[in-house]
């Protein structure tokens, strides 16, 4: 459950990660840093800060947040979100989330970015004032996801990954457990994100990935009226192939 509330004190707050910005700064400060060194920095920052994942809210939640924004006496004041989340220990925690965005850049009516250390379709581990805590995933928290599907029906899911942002997957491991994602930032062109089926993730150098496994977008696939951005990419390596279902960026 999430609702908007103007508050001045944040006793239990979740703060967005600066990992990507810090990595870009490290690269700019030392342009000659190699991929392995940058990966080491990235994974160290990941343990401390987590990686921001986009959490979209359903339309009802966005409407409530919008109403709360309009009812503020001071329209310039930030609107913090208070969320009641159930922890893995069974207790319910009242947390303050970053302000929701309504810019539609992430194909959602509204969304918030939260730092993740692990995430599955059932729960996630985030950082709350320096502590790593696990919570169950609320039904109105909607995440981007990608799925390894059966090549015959393009429907049966073999592996599912929650991913931090929308992009076309870079590659996939031969066993179908690891998905590789790259970054749009030029400073990060030599590294990639490895997302495991178990819900964990870490950085790696692009040179470690089998990029000979070429990915080609499919032109023919089952359509979804509720997802106009649905896409499928087929990775081929010799006689073997793997197909990943994902959602493209809006407008692409």
Secondary structure as GFF3:
##gff-version 3
##sequence-region A 1 252
A	DSSP	beta_strand	2	5	.	.	.	ID=ss1
A	DSSP	alpha_helix	19	29	.	.	.	ID=ss2
A	DSSP	alpha_helix	35	49	.	.	.	ID=ss3
A	DSSP	beta_strand	51	57	.	.	.	ID=ss4
A	DSSP	alpha_helix	59	70	.	.	.	ID=ss5
A	DSSP	beta_strand	80	86	.	.	.	ID=ss6
A	DSSP	beta_strand	92	97	.	.	.	ID=ss7
A	DSSP	beta_strand	111	119	.	.	.	ID=ss8
A	DSSP	beta_strand	123	128	.	.	.	ID=ss9
A	DSSP	beta_strand	131	136	.	.	.	ID=ss10
A	DSSP	beta_strand	141	149	.	.	.	ID=ss11
A	DSSP	beta_strand	157	163	.	.	.	ID=ss12
A	DSSP	beta_strand	171	172	.	.	.	ID=ss13
A	DSSP	beta_strand	178	181	.	.	.	ID=ss14
A	DSSP	three_ten_helix	186	188	.	.	.	ID=ss15
A	DSSP	beta_strand	191	196	.	.	.	ID=ss16
A	DSSP	beta_strand	201	205	.	.	.	ID=ss17
A	DSSP	three_ten_helix	206	208	.	.	.	ID=ss18
A	DSSP	beta_strand	214	217	.	.	.	ID=ss19
A	DSSP	beta_strand	230	237	.	.	.	ID=ss20
A	DSSP	beta_strand	240	247	.	.	.	ID=ss21
###
